[in-house]
Amino acid sequence: MNQAYQVKIDSFEGPLDLLLHLINRYEIDIYDIPVAQITEQYMEYIHTMQQLELNIASEYLVMAATLLALKSQMLLPKQEMDTEEDDYAEDPRDELMGRLIEYRKYKQAAENLKEKEMDANQIFTRSPVVFDDIDLQQPVVQGDISIYEMLGALGKMLERKKWKEPMETTIKRIEISIEERMEEVIQVVKNAQAGVSFDHLFSYRSRSHIVVTFMALLELMKNKAVYCEQEKQLETLYVFYMGENE
């Protein structure tokens, strides 16, 4: 693991996307952001990324610094002023709130355009053809779990298993590639019709094993070989097999 793995999937779009995910997940009012809470949750995700030795884009670290500075500013005691200008003092959160609202607007517009594109792809101009010999099966619907929820699940697993401490008393070199781990994971998931819990895939107490397993899982999801589902927010993630992929 000499070179950090570059994560690039559709749900991993930048710090504003992560903040919007946290706001939606914890049902936070975007017009009255609790800076201390959102900063704590954001830093937990950043810490998990660093534990995995992910190549974190600089804008994530810039946003972390911005949130910490904003949190410090909000904690400072307010000076009492008798002037009328004090009634119109600018809220330190206004700039961040404006950026989030603007980002949410464009994100929703992009999703609407994507839906229209998908609807348009279902329109065909050729004459209908009857296929009598085709065995129709119910298609598998891919889960809507994002990388942020997966990082959150991983962070909670590390906390439950106390794997944030040094994991090995002796140095052991484990030579396993992401491709090899992908094969192992797909076999485990393929043999479990009811799905495999996220934690079950991280059974070996080694940092390199955890990192490679997480990357293998991301690659399998990107290749649509597996998908993740969660019955309710903050509950256990389950990994399911999606079928053969060319």
Long-range contacts (C-beta under 8 A, 24 or more apart in sequence): 1-53, 1-208, 1-211, 1-212, 4-53, 4-54, 4-55, 5-53, 5-54, 5-55, 5-178, 5-211, 5-215, 6-55, 7-54, 7-55, 7-147, 7-218, 9-147, 9-218, 9-221, 9-222, 11-146, 11-147, 11-148, 12-146, 12-147, 12-148, 14-57, 14-59, 14-60, 15-42, 15-59, 15-60, 15-62, 15-63, 15-64, 16-63, 16-99, 16-100, 16-103, 17-103, 17-107, 18-42, 18-45, 18-60, 18-63, 18-148, 19-63, 19-100, 20-100, 20-103, 20-104, 20-107, 21-146, 21-148, 21-149, 22-148, 23-100, 25-149, 25-233, 30-97, 30-100, 30-101, 30-104, 31-97, 33-93, 33-96, 33-97, 33-100, 35-67, 35-70, 35-71, 35-74, 35-93, 36-71, 36-74, 36-75, 38-67, 39-67, 39-68, 39-70, 39-71, 42-67, 43-67, 43-68, 44-152, 44-155, 45-148, 45-151, 45-152, 45-155, 47-155, 48-151, 48-152, 48-154, 48-155, 48-158, 49-151, 51-158, 51-164, 51-207, 52-154, 52-210, 52-211, 52-214, 53-211, 66-96, 70-96, 140-227, 140-240, 140-242, 140-243, 142-224, 142-227, 142-242, 143-227, 143-228, 143-229, 143-230, 143-240, 145-227, 145-228, 145-229, 145-230, 145-237, 147-218, 149-228, 149-230, 149-237, 150-198, 150-214, 150-217, 150-218, 150-228, 150-237, 153-198, 153-236, 153-237, 154-198, 154-202, 154-210, 154-214, 157-198, 157-199, 157-202, 158-210, 160-199, 161-199, 161-205, 163-205, 163-210, 167-205, 167-206, 167-207, 168-205, 168-206, 168-207, 172-206, 174-206, 174-208, 174-209, 176-208, 176-209, 176-212, 177-212, 178-212, 178-215, 178-216, 178-219, 181-212, 181-213, 181-215, 181-216, 182-216, 182-219, 182-220, 182-225, 184-216, 185-213, 185-216, 185-217, 185-220, 185-226, 185-239, 186-220, 186-225, 186-226, 186-241, 189-226, 189-239, 189-240, 189-241, 190-241, 192-241, 195-229, 195-238, 195-239, 195-240, 196-238, 196-239, 196-240, 197-236, 197-237, 197-238, 197-239, 198-228, 198-236, 198-237, 198-238, 198-239, 199-236, 201-239
